[in-house]
Amino acid sequence: MLYISRWKTLFIWLTVAFSVFVALPNAFTDEELAGLPTWFPQDKVTLGLDLQGGSHIMLKLERSDIVQERLETVVGDIRTTLRDAGIRYTGLSGAGQQVQVRITDPAQVDAAIEALSEITAPVSVGGLTGGTVNEVTLDRGSDGELRFILTDAGIDYRVSSAVTQSMEVVRRRVDELGTTEPLIQRQGEDRIIVQVPGLTDPQRLKALLNQTAKLSFHMVDQSMPVEEAISGRPPASSEVLYSSDDPAIPYLIERRALVSGENLVDAQAAFDQRTSEPVVTFRFDSRGAQRFAQATQQNVGRPFAIVLDQQVISAPVIREPIVGGSGQISGNFSVEGANDLAVLLRAGALPATLTVVEERTVGPGLGADSIRAGVVASIIGAIAVVLFMLAFYGTFGVMANIALAANVTMILAALTTIGSTLTLPGIAGIVLTMGMAVDSNVLIYERIREEAKSGRPLIQAIDIGFKKAFATIIDANLTTLIAAVVLFFLGSGPVRGFAVTLTVGIVTTIFTAFFLTHWLMATWYRWKRPKHLPKSVRTGFFDDKNIPFMAVRRFTFIAAMAISVASLVGFATVGMNLGIDFKGGSIMEVQARNGEADLSDIRTRLSDLNLGQVQAQGFGDPSTALIRLQAQEGGENAEQSAIAKVRGELEADYDFRRVEVVGPAVSSDLTQSATIGVAAALFAILIYIWFRFEWQFALGAIIATLHDVVFTIGLFVLTGIEFNLTSIAAILTIIGYSLNDTVVVYDRMRENLRRYKKMPLDVLIDISINQTLSRTILTAGSTMLALGALYVFGGEVIASFTFAMLAGVLIGTFSSVYIAGPVLIAFKLRPETFQKDENEVDEAVAKFGA
């Protein structure tokens, strides 16, 4: 019955109290928290970059750099080994992943293979499991030709090692900026994600991360004029490099480095004592100091070049030997430039070039606006849901609202405890949870009302209502949980934040429904000792409507099919307005420093930059504009160059509030992962429903869900709303919501199948839908209230996301009635039980004229 032990009561309220205690710091500012006692918790929910500003940058290690470096290393090793062994050779060259050499004397081929055996020897990969990898294999040809092939496994090993090394270098560089709590993590085989919250100068961060920072010191080759080397053929031991000046100055540089950056132990920005210009001072280790002193002693009076990433920074003349192991680099630096170069040199060189393939930057001003909009939308949505429940359930609504407040508090406490990041879509997840959490209470309350209406004593009605609602709520929430889990593992960035919030919300919803609401109901009953349901429960107007939904199933089914076909045709011909997440390109949100944004002027100024198609449109208030650039030819570096050009053209008149850049590599991956995500979610849910129900139910649920997905895609085609990464989150959530709705109806059908074994299927479906109609309408209404508040007050950034969700709720409600039901009839669910038996026709059949 309604007995709840003291231990269970203690557990429930300790959990709620602990959640309040952990979540409470989120109500204070950092300054207010600093003034509170030390025992008071200090941790708060970590805000995402879209809420506090900052930069998210994805770097891709260029595999071609690793291949080229390995190729040059193998060529050099072969040259040195054969020379040391006194073996004559010719035609030593490398291309692609292959190096070839011809041994001049056929009698020395075996000796050459023996001498070069170290190059093809397996390399230990280390690690806990140990193991080796063959980086180079040998293929012996005719006429003394030897071909050394770089294996894919060897390159993969080098790439993996280079990514690990690069992460350490990147971490040192970012730490030098003095930023707080940067996140640096590996993604996939060759990518690194860098998230720096609160960063106000993303351009500086990109400049630091983009440079390899390979520093070396070389002698200037004076054997011929550099102009002659450019127009003719430079010596084999030298190459032409250019300075970073404008215009660039060419230098003929000896390839052999006197000293490399590996021998640096320190580098600091300083001012030249004679000229007061910014310079960078450096200090070598003992080996570097010895080599540098020896080189300068032997070359007094000759110029030497300081080279950084194949660019000559400066080329001073050696006036006297430099024996102290230290020196300085001058090159017309600004103060910031000198600081950045010192940071690069202290952090060390990257093993390969890192290319920015994705950038998402949000200014702190926009982040503050997003927080304000999200909080306002959440408060308004919460008030709307609270009033909604009070209007329909009165006393029971008070219990539901207490459970809802505890639910939101527990979500914040859980996000604080696990260190999850709250993003703007994450706020949407909380608002959606507020709407959907009501569903669990509505299911319980409607079950209680049904049992009480059937004549059971109220105490029995409450007890049976909770028990019957339990299985339905678990089934409905697990389907949404499956979608959220798939979204987490296949999504990225803010989408994963949404998935985490939704997942936590599902868990807390189940807890508050079956523990807290149950306790509140039991306490209310022991206190009031009522004989009947409170008169404030006002959902009875849905009873005895006996709407014959299946009577029009052919018309609704045909209409739904026609709209679905039209949606698919529109998708194939017109297509969706794909955002940069799926087709690459750039988006910039800018705000005029004074007055309104001049869209015509922006278009005119940017059209002269030769960046292809440029769109500028109003966004929110008149001072703000949204600029879109098409994907640039030339890959990721071209995307970054385009952003730099736009900044250079507009930053004097506009603040850049948000910048998103997605290169072709990332957009291709996102498209693939999004497709796999939707398919994986549908498959996992199909298996679950098949396991819990019967195969007709599983197929019916998937067909209804596919209808919702196709319908939503048609909506994007028709309205032209941008389809981006958050739209995938919306579709997956619509899948979860639609299945939630469908499973509730199916669960009632399954229950009625056991009760009315000889009832015609269409009549049974109508009865089941009518019995759950109040729950369906109330849940849809509360969810749409919460989402409506988010759509109206949540800001432009997530407007398309919430619009898709609102449409999805309506579509999902429709499909759970007019698609899921007719499909069961089409598949002839349990046909052997649906033969009319005059002796077993239920009174419910007569109501529908059977």
Steps between C-alpha positions, in 0.01 A plus 500: 500500500619853574733407783847651453769397745702751699818390321343568162371837619846584632660395171259712292544820699874457552532471123293814447682690776841397365396612152392840634830532691710414191294714260479805731833661392349552154273764656800712607761698310867407533557807719215403733628143524844625599347670803318189624645254756757246379266206570249638251533328158678708238450296184253628241372365172763557235360730235564416138677736265167615357400624847820655632687573179821341380636291218458143383763405244552162338849441365592235247852366479609491138580139418682612185756682719573177687534306174730763349716515811530121514581493129782753544628314806512167315674662200757657732556174691551306176746760370702504822500120542611426145773763512632370833500145358684612185221372273449696179144584400297718264145626455424548870160671515168489685142563397166418662577231756784338306877554484707342227873462446709305251821327612759559228696175554271191494752317719436748781120465506501244781747709697277804450193309622695385804621854572149641462332232710471738794265721298254212450533365855173493706453791739366453852178694553527485879191536716350249740448237233840539336523376144689614191420652164683483168533858383694418181494193279754413229410390148795378296479566127717418201830663403593577860188708567376516859161644592426600858126540570361694797222283643160640596537342844830680547351833393203444734742439785691819417177699473379370835830587665500843337146572627602405854808722478298781341249494785777567749638785290152648453432473873822686581418773249145548627617501863744778413202720409389491863150373419290316758408134470571437133380166365740319268403153389557260216224419253535215257834403353638834389307783666529708814222706658599819683234681705598819676213661697497875545760563229461849355755472217445179300718628215803498726422146614472379140824673408678323786354159417548526124875544510723197510770717668800310369789733576846451356817700439671480158789667327419721202653357182708773333638282219264666251254791498155401615343638178714261299392210721135593445528526122744214460581199714618546860769273644372159610592576859304828510147630441326833455285615792312826543460736792170589662536862391266672256632483233680176580879492471661185353803333661717213381527282810714194566277200564711370787388652830767625739269466799127411520223606734527167681802644682306799638428499872341843533367789295364830633367821351713802588607842371827571323708721731635707208189550285219426752340276237324178605726195459503137608789381715591132496726263688642167382574185695868404542515305172329777306719767658814305402387453139388863468826631644702280263295611196529872582875471565555346158282748310575845638409763241246277324123536525293221648123453478251433777229289335153433643273267301691553176491878536803716575432711808829685484847457352755688711875501437716321758713782641669287764475147640189442715626276776254559783233263369247781468399763252208697368276500195391830353266541206284813525275330755204656674478441874231235449696343212810467716293346781338251262832395348642445847194287586550292186869444567448410866220255418709323236440410138212296368600178323271589209271776382166534678220634281187663644213296354224630729462816702213615720563825682251691716569844640443557874222753424302248297561237768346728764203565271455125451500436875244774552277370220529141622418589860205716400364228270546236771320709764211582268475138389506380861227745602286392204537131585430564870181693423399234246524224759321703765217577258437135412595315819477740792629314808664234285650782292668640813668162552608491135647849527694411816636196315581721199695748713693213658557357152663818365706535820625142466594560136712802599655304787584206271655728234704670774616170649606330175660817368287506188488814290167681470446638151212693345356176354553361851264766636260388229540148638403620848197687366398193298543283812271737689231442242552125468541442876139602536414197286598255773276672754215525250527126429485424871214740570291379207550138605388588852196684364406202277524256790296731726240546228464122467381487860813409693564661839737797462783336689488200266468729197816686600696181563389330175543823304867525597562133421334510158670826404845368592551270200364759257725775632808276489427395138429856389808651665736226389422571135595866552808387693614286207479802269691714752778242542544466123506879475773517764733249338455621143451870564752770586525826689168659600304201367673272749416752773135474401521119509658500847235737636219296348645175636535641851148642472355158415666342805388778737149490353464131580633559853266789578197322351538170684655615824425864571153519343410166661612628841307826457187307398529262797556786745203693357277193533602432862445866583165557327354147503287584193230267369495638148727672252543874560250709304797701369586212262338636183595256226173309489370689196701259282304202632231324301574690181534174309656671198515250208857575393537187289188584299700762310826310500505454124466873436758602759737225391473602134548868592804414713646290218443781249674753725786256563548439127488876436759551774734243345451647152571848635806370681630337179425796270498823699711376787543644847674821594805323635706687756876513505510186717410295192634691202790691650550873503485776756245691707576824680265691725607865514363797688544859390710708737275797429144507370345233282674236289514607134432175316545653154836647597614167647409315179674760284819501704522120524417439133828670408698238695440221245360258759223360283139522614457736795169539686423768757169511683349655809519292816301593807531875562579758224861539612583134440566321171571140406760449228534171313789405276488202269756221539829619353694311238837402631406320820518599866778758466292686242210516750727661758636745244144602409416569865817707536403710194151564636638598839746737338222662299235537772653496847546878507120544483365175647556275800526132414262335748509149357711321239446146375723342238461144380744362245413235240658216700288571807178562306540165326555324833200675659274399212609139533472491881156667490366241255647216702361655821140512380523149353663358814238660726214358296656154491566493875145612576361242257682223685379626838133527402517163323635350821239667722196458272447306177649546155189681370536756777869547422440553130202724573709718732784528245263581212331769711840637597628499142186691407590762760859525375391533136232754595756706694740490204214620278443785744865607466467483119177700497604774743864527391611502865870423529572133566806475724649281768241599761229400251629142527461530876143622442420206270641245744304658783186496286568130447517451876189707566298337223592154622421607854151590385460191284620263772245640747218428253646159411530410865129565548421297185702208634313519828164503321604209278525288812167626628289489181629196315222486240453871435554625141839665473378837370255531791767401750740760359234771523428408862872509586555838335196649672612365836840672462369811324507722808859403570598559136348848485626608842856381432508665156357819648753524784793418272391758244465763772860440609634492145289799401663707772840390374408587141367847584751602767802272442666710231575464131782248539269211598184625329523243220566225755194580712281557193583148380424367848163673514404361161633160609272489804195561281615249238586241765159536663330457162704194404442321831128505417464494122813311393591262782144365531418437131835327451399234754180440306696477175732242653203305642620490858401165652224435240399166648361674809293755314209283384167621631354288777146600590542364848814711571425833341589756759268782589762734360433358151138609521610856571673511164214328316688175441 
